[in-house]
Amino acid sequence: MANAPPAPAADGPSVVDIAANLARVRAEVQAAARAAGRAADEITLIAVSKGHPASRIEAALAAGHRVFGENRVQEACEKWPALRAAWPDAALHFIGALQTNKARDAVAVADAIHAIDRLKLAAALAREMERQDRRPACFIQVNTGAEPQKAGVLPAGLDALVTECRHALMLPVSGLMCIPPATEDPAPHFALLRELAARHGLGHLSMGMSADYRGAIAAGATHVRVGTAIFGPRPAP
Ligand SMILES: *Cc1c(COP(=O)(O)O)cnc(C)c1O
């Protein structure tokens, strides 16, 4: 049969599925940008590959995608050196909670770090950037819903953290990141993040996941972090 689709891989969506998913999500990013009167190239689609094997990431790379997200340092360090060697223009955004003692590996493996939320971590990252002479873009995570179990600096603590990061630590802070409470309308959280970023003259807004990236783009997101809609459900860890 001439045009038979490849059989799905036993471990999940086939190569074709990932390429098709990427094409669909890219089209939706473009449509959401257009509807908001924005240029689609203002928006970076981070394909969140946490929990998925390198073979899935390679399918996305082969489909032309270059920007990925991981949330665990150890997993990133296991998967990414080989991928980067094969695809030198791939970029990795670290989007997860980071322990201070993982700052060295995070700076070594990542091109951007999205979850800076406390001075001690910021200081450890600044030290490593100096030592390694590598400067991943930095995003400060804001706990916009003030959820006790969630990472992120509270909105009231943001001014002080931004000032310390910029002026004492000279961290390359480029934007803010948030994960709205799962059970609430995300729109007010996106609006708050945008307002906080504007107040500090920060141009980048990392917000929006599979369920809400369109709304995030309407609210000004420059970086959307989309996993499930591209790679399918994550295998149980
Ligand atoms: C896992 C994760 C995502 C992607 O979530 P999906 O719902 O699979 O799109 C985005 N941001 C962060 C911080 C994550 O940990």
The ligand as a Gaussian input file, in Angstrom:
#p B3LYP/6-31G(d) Opt

LIG

0 1
 C        4.337000      19.878000      32.766000
 C        4.371000      21.357000      32.708000
 C        3.781000      22.040000      31.634000
 C        3.058000      21.337000      30.489000
 O        1.829000      20.862000      30.925000
 P        0.749000      20.258000      29.874000
 O       -0.527000      20.380000      30.586000
 O        1.170000      18.846000      29.628000
 O        0.813000      21.086000      28.662000
 C        3.878000      23.414000      31.623000
 N        4.497000      24.094000      32.602000
 C        5.076000      23.469000      33.658000
 C        5.753000      24.277000      34.691000
 C        5.027000      22.093000      33.741000
 O        5.599000      21.477000      34.788000

